[in-house]
Amino acid sequence: MRTRVRGRRMRRNPLRRRSDVVEAWTVLVVAVLLVVGAPLLGAAAAWWGHGQAQAVAAEQRAERHRVRAEVAGRTPDTLPSVQAGGQHSYRATVRWSTPDGTDRSTTARVPAGTGHGDAVDVWLDSRGKSVPPPTDGSAVWQHSVTIGVCTTMGSALAVLLAHCAVRKVALRHRMAEWDRDWALTEPQWTHRRA
């Protein structure tokens, strides 16, 4: 019995409508797109995102440099904030010496619990402004996986929404076909004239 029911939309029979055939082929296309298309699109997007994130990380590593600085004082009335890695930090004035012996200072984020005179690593840009550390490899992979998963889910959602639209149109056509056929058949059953 199952083999007869399973292929009912593809077989030739008097109850099969054109909308049944369209819906059957749509189900097949949707299955292929969900199983093969969406994951491939997600993998391609993740690959592209990985390349872009690596390029940004390389650019950040080229622009930024780390210096060993001494904490000169806190910025007044600052609340601790959370940095990458879940560590609390606050802004403080730090001082360091350049290779030519010039003393420089800036305001930078330092770990919570750092006191006056403690040495900390600070990342600076080419103008000497404090910046966050360059993106590391784990952040690049996180970015890539996120892009891939979101693309896969988004494309699967788009395929499912398109499938719902096709089913709605197929149902409308199927009902119109049934109404047309019933208009021809009803007078024979009820002996009424159309």
Secondary structure, 3 states (H helix, E strand, C coil): CHHHHHCCCCCCCCCCCHHHHHHHHHHHHHHHHHHHHHHHHHHHHHHHHHHHHHHHHHHHHHHCEEEEEEEEEECCCCCCEECHHHCEEEEEEEEEECCCCCEEEEEEEEECCCCCCCEEEEEECCCCCECCCCCCHHHHHHHHHHHHHHHHHHHHHHHHHHHHHHHHHHHHHHHHHHHHHHHHHHHHHHCCCC
